[in-house]
Amino acid sequence: MFASLKSIGAYVPSRTLTNSDLEKIVDTSDEWIKQRTGIQNRYIADDDESTSDLAYKAAVAAIERSGIKRDRIDAIICATITPDFFCMPSTACVVADKLGIKNSTAFDISAACSGFVYALSIAKAFIESGMKKNVLIIGAEKLSAIVDYTDRTTCVLFGDGAGAAVISTCEDRNRSILDIHTSSDGAYQDFLITPGGGVQNPCSIDVIEKKMHYLKMKGNETFKLAVNTLTKDVREILKKNSLTSEDIDFFIPHQANFRIIDAVGKKLKFPQEKIVLTVSKYGNTSAASIPMAINDWYENGKLKEGDLMLLDTFGGGLTWGSALVHFNQS
């Protein structure tokens, strides 16, 4: 018995934040943002729109496309660093309630931008062990809630959105999730961090005044480490599975920065037509990035039954991962 990616869905809020809009907020320019990141636009949730709202709408699309009834979903995993509530309840439990799904396993994971690939690995293990048959995995973020819009080094990068997939049983390995690799190194934890709000720096007036509840990033250090780590990880998973870049139909990296994607793509010798790019449309949506990119390719008619995707991601923790995934909608 194998696990397969049966469907994909995504959702973005209606409100956009363009580079021109950001020029009016911080000392930056459209030209600088595009040259440094490749981002032109990002979507921002309304104040009364929560992460679970974004996740729910993406989940509805994924479940409907799977053809599976909601009561057959026996696990829900939500990857997010912007949960509706601190500690509890999990965003996955809130989404389950909105979907009307009762008595299913539901929990969140926190692996930042690597969250969707981490969730995919858990779903694969659940299914191949026989514990579950249909797992809904979601990457959802309302990053606008933890971004400091006076910090031009971070506020130009991030947007809101959600992506979801249904992972189900499959008997054909050539239609399955072939392999997943996930890893981490906490020695670099300060490269991407939200220092305030946890038990080390509990919520207080001082934490708020120092803006410690906002996302902080060491951009240059993260860039260099990301390129080397992502390249190494892809080479390892391809070698392990006796594959080359020529065997991959689509390379779908985490959509953080065009320069990172371009550098990794060149090192791995992927032709432009195989590299999925959505960073200019959505910015960095953390755990939602990869499923949103897959959904874009699907809705544009480019992703076909049986296509082999190589997913590659890197995020705070530091965490990273890669996955070889067939699209199996049948």
Long-range contacts (C-beta under 8 A, 24 or more apart in sequence): 1-127, 1-128, 1-130, 1-169, 1-170, 1-171, 2-127, 2-128, 2-169, 2-170, 2-171, 2-172, 2-173, 2-175, 2-176, 2-177, 3-123, 3-124, 3-126, 3-127, 3-128, 3-167, 3-168, 3-169, 3-170, 3-176, 3-177, 4-167, 4-168, 4-169, 4-170, 4-175, 4-176, 4-177, 4-326, 4-328, 5-120, 5-165, 5-166, 5-167, 5-177, 5-325, 5-326, 5-327, 5-328, 6-66, 6-68, 6-165, 6-166, 6-167, 6-168, 6-328, 6-329, 7-62, 7-63, 7-65, 7-66, 7-67, 7-165, 7-166, 7-329, 8-62, 8-65, 8-163, 8-164, 8-165, 8-291, 8-294, 8-295, 8-298, 8-303, 8-327, 9-58, 9-59, 9-60, 9-61, 9-62, 9-63, 9-64, 9-65, 9-163, 9-164, 9-165, 9-291, 9-295, 10-58, 10-61, 10-161, 10-162, 10-163, 10-164, 10-288, 10-291, 10-292, 10-295, 10-296, 11-54, 11-57, 11-58, 11-61, 11-161, 11-162, 11-163, 12-43, 12-54, 12-159, 12-160, 12-161, 12-162, 12-282, 12-292, 13-43, 13-44, 13-45, 13-46, 13-49, 13-54, 13-160, 13-161, 14-43, 15-43, 15-44, 15-45, 15-46, 16-41, 16-42, 16-43, 16-44, 17-41, 17-42, 17-43, 17-44, 17-159, 19-156, 22-152, 22-155, 22-156, 25-149, 25-155, 26-149, 26-150, 26-151, 26-152, 26-155, 26-156, 27-152, 28-152, 28-156, 33-156, 34-280, 36-257, 36-259, 37-156, 37-157, 37-257, 37-258, 37-259, 37-279, 37-283, 38-257, 38-258, 38-259, 38-261, 38-277, 38-279, 38-280, 39-156, 39-157, 39-257, 39-258, 39-279, 39-280, 39-283, 39-284, 40-280, 40-281, 41-159, 41-280, 41-281, 41-282, 41-283, 42-158, 42-159, 42-160, 42-282, 42-283, 42-285, 43-159, 43-160, 43-161, 43-282, 44-144, 44-159, 44-160, 45-142, 45-144, 45-160, 49-142, 50-84, 50-142, 51-80, 51-82, 51-83, 51-84, 51-91, 51-140, 51-141, 51-142, 51-162, 52-84, 52-91, 52-94, 52-95, 52-98, 52-140, 54-140, 54-141, 54-142, 54-160, 54-161, 54-162, 54-288, 55-80, 55-91, 55-95, 55-138, 55-140, 55-162, 55-164, 56-95, 56-98, 56-99, 57-162, 58-138, 58-140, 58-162, 58-163, 58-164, 58-288, 58-291, 59-95, 59-99, 59-136, 59-138, 59-162, 59-164, 60-99, 61-164, 61-295, 62-136, 62-164, 62-165, 62-166, 63-99, 63-136, 63-164, 63-166, 65-166, 65-329, 66-134, 66-166, 66-168, 68-134, 68-166, 68-168, 70-99, 70-100, 70-101, 71-101, 72-133, 72-134, 73-99, 73-101, 73-104, 73-134, 73-135, 73-136, 73-166, 74-104, 74-105, 74-132, 74-133, 74-134, 74-135, 75-104, 75-105, 75-106, 75-123, 75-126, 75-132, 75-134, 75-135, 75-136, 76-101, 76-104, 76-105, 76-106, 76-107, 76-135, 76-136, 76-137, 76-138, 77-106, 77-107, 77-108, 77-109, 77-119, 77-122, 77-123, 77-135, 77-136, 77-137, 77-138, 78-106, 78-107, 78-108, 78-109, 78-119, 78-137, 78-138, 78-139, 78-140, 79-108, 79-109, 79-110, 79-111, 79-115, 79-116, 79-118, 79-119, 79-137, 79-138, 79-139, 79-140, 79-287, 80-108, 80-110, 80-115, 80-138, 80-139, 80-140, 80-141, 80-286, 80-287, 81-110, 81-112, 81-115, 81-141, 81-143, 81-146, 81-194, 81-286, 81-287, 81-316, 82-140, 82-141, 82-142, 82-143, 82-145, 82-146, 82-286, 83-108, 86-197, 91-140, 92-138, 95-138, 105-132, 111-182, 111-184, 111-287, 111-315, 111-317, 111-319, 112-192, 112-286, 112-287, 112-315, 112-316, 112-317, 112-319, 113-254, 113-256, 113-284, 113-286, 113-287, 113-289, 113-313, 113-314, 113-315, 113-316, 113-319, 114-182, 114-254, 114-287, 114-313, 114-314, 114-315, 114-317, 114-319, 114-320, 114-321, 115-139, 115-286, 115-287, 115-315, 116-163, 116-287, 116-288, 116-289, 116-290, 116-291, 116-311, 116-313, 117-180, 117-182, 117-290, 117-311, 117-313, 117-321, 117-322, 117-323, 118-182, 118-319, 118-321, 119-287, 120-165, 120-167, 120-177, 120-180, 120-311, 120-323, 120-325, 121-180, 121-182, 121-321, 121-323, 123-167, 124-167, 124-177, 124-180, 127-167, 127-168, 127-169, 133-168, 133-169, 134-166, 134-167, 134-168, 134-169, 135-166, 135-167, 135-168, 136-164, 136-165, 136-166, 136-167, 137-164, 137-165, 137-166, 137-167, 138-162, 138-163, 138-164, 138-291, 139-163, 139-164, 139-285, 139-286, 139-287, 139-288, 139-289, 139-290, 139-291, 139-292, 140-164, 140-287, 140-288, 141-285, 141-286, 141-287, 141-288, 143-215, 143-284, 143-285, 143-286, 146-194, 146-213, 146-214, 146-215, 147-214, 147-215, 148-211, 148-214, 148-215, 151-214, 153-217, 153-219, 154-214, 154-215, 154-216, 154-217, 156-283, 157-217, 157-256, 157-257, 157-283, 157-284, 158-215, 158-283, 158-284, 158-285, 158-286, 159-282, 159-283, 159-284, 159-285, 160-285, 161-282, 161-285, 161-288, 161-292, 162-288, 162-291, 162-292, 163-288, 163-289, 163-290, 163-291, 163-292, 163-293, 163-294, 163-295, 164-291, 165-291, 165-294, 170-328, 172-328, 174-306, 174-326, 175-306, 175-326, 175-328, 175-330, 176-326, 176-328, 177-323, 177-324, 177-325, 177-326, 178-241, 178-308, 178-324, 178-325, 178-326, 179-237, 179-240, 179-241, 179-323, 179-324, 180-321, 180-322, 180-323, 180-324, 181-233, 181-236, 181-237, 181-240, 181-321, 181-322, 181-323, 182-319, 182-320, 182-321, 183-233, 183-319, 183-320, 183-321, 184-317, 184-318, 184-319, 184-320, 185-317, 185-318, 186-317, 186-318, 188-225, 188-317, 188-318, 189-316, 189-317, 189-318, 190-218, 191-217, 191-218, 191-221, 191-222, 191-225, 191-316, 191-318, 192-216, 192-217, 192-218, 192-222, 192-315, 192-316, 192-317, 192-318, 193-217, 193-316, 223-257, 223-259, 223-260, 225-314, 225-318, 226-256, 226-260, 226-314, 227-260, 227-263, 227-264, 227-267, 229-314, 229-318, 229-320, 230-260, 230-264, 230-312, 230-313, 230-314, 230-320, 230-322, 231-264, 231-267, 231-268, 233-312, 233-320, 233-321, 233-322, 234-264, 234-268, 234-310, 234-312, 234-322, 235-268, 236-322, 237-310, 237-322, 237-323, 237-324, 238-310, 241-324, 243-324, 245-269, 245-270, 245-274, 247-308, 248-274, 248-308, 248-309, 248-310, 249-274, 249-304, 249-307, 249-308, 249-309, 250-274, 250-275, 250-276, 250-297, 250-302, 250-303, 250-307, 250-308, 250-309, 250-310, 251-275, 251-276, 251-309, 251-310, 251-312, 252-276, 252-290, 252-293, 252-294, 252-297, 252-309, 252-310, 252-311, 252-312, 253-290, 253-311, 253-312, 253-313, 254-284, 254-289, 254-290, 254-312, 254-313, 254-314, 254-315, 255-279, 255-282, 255-283, 255-284, 255-285, 255-289, 255-290, 255-292, 255-293, 256-284, 256-289, 256-314, 257-284, 264-312, 286-315, 287-315, 289-313, 298-327, 303-327, 305-329, 305-330
